[in-house]
Amino acid sequence: MQGLPKKASREQSKLHNYRLVFKAIYDGGAISRVDVARLTNLTPTTVSSNVAILLDEGLVQEVGLAPSGGGKPATLLSVLDDGRHLIGLDVAGHELRGTIINLRGAIRQRQTLALNGGNVLEQLYQLIDQLLANTHNPVLGIGIGAPGVINTTAGVVQQAVNLGWHNLALRDLLGKRYGLPVYLANDSHVTAIAEHTFGSQRNAPNLVVINIGLGIGAGIFINGRIVGGDAWGAGEIGHVVVQPNGILCRCGHYGCLETVASTSALLTKLDATLPQAEPWTIAAIQAALANNEPTVRAIIDEAAHYLGIAIANVVGLLNAQFVILAGSLAQLGNDLLQPLRRSLAHHALQTLVAATDVQVSTLGSDIVTLGAAALLLANELGIVRD
């Protein structure tokens, strides 16, 4: 028999009310205290006391008066966009990427640091040190998107092969060093958080983001909540076999999706098939496609074919309205989308295909750092899109 639900403590109730008020102002643009009370169902006294705290903390500001309806006009409130800065980090590529981001997701500064083969953690410290030195605004905290299996509850990177991390207590290490709140999640998961918070489909309760770069992973939002999985491995579609007896994958299996459709796999294949003076890049692929180079077109079509098969399985399982492509390969745009959509149509129920909008993310290469910042907003200030 289950026990009765525990009553929220006084401190929990205060925090809940504080976040309700802040979210109402965040979502409302310019909004009065009266409207905040109406939206949150809190008493005017509770709203006013929390607004006073937010004003004192420099998170909101008074921005003028509402149009008068005959009585005394109400004072309007708005979030102070740069009242806090957030550090967003992407450690999933060939280089470390960091950004300073404001409360609205506007990027104030970008910084990169090439991995030099040394201690990745020490290089990450160096990047964070540089970012913190370049902002004079109060910092809300640090958000991180990392590859591999991440225990988001404990803040531990359980396994990130490319970085050489195994059971690394990253949240505790950074929290102790910088004295700031730290949150981390799998890089594909934070791409979905970025889309849900800042992307073109930010109001969609169900969406899947396919992140295609060094590897391939999916971030899944269902009913407005990120799906992490019981072992924090939801969305690891890159290691689903799509080509039996294919190329050996770094996971130990043969023919995984990553071996035939990741950016790194395509660049490796192009270097072997069409060697050039310089290694192939995404920009070089775009130029070749613009010139209708047949071998490049065939290689991209093949990758899109396998991506379509993988997405057909996602569509059949989840029936999410939006499937959004992100990562470096998504820069190919329609050259990737068109053959992928054809493949999807051949491998899933037409009713489901017709109800699925496959598109390219509008957030570009900042999507992981934006998602890491959104992770901070959700955990520290309760900003989660409904």
Secondary structure, 3 states (H helix, E strand, C coil): CCCCCCCCCHHHHHHHHHHHHHHHHHHHCCEEHHHHHHHHCCCHHHHHHHHHHHHHHCCEEEEEECCCCCCCCCEEEEECCCCCEEEEEECCCCEEEEEEEECCCCEEEEEEEECCCCCHHHHHHHHHHHHHHCCCCCEEEEEEEECCEEECCCCEEEEEHHHCEEEECHHHHHHHHHCCCEEEEEHHHHHHHHHHHHCCCCCCCCEEEEEECCCEEEEEEECCEECCCCCCCCCCHHHCECCCCCCECCCCCECEHHHHHCHHHHHHHHHHHCCCCCCCCHHHHHHHHHCCCHHHHHHHHHHHHHHHHHHHHHHHHHCCCEEEEECHHHHHCHHHHHHHHHHHHHHCCHHHHHCCEEEECCCHHHHHHHHHHHHHHHHHHCCCCC
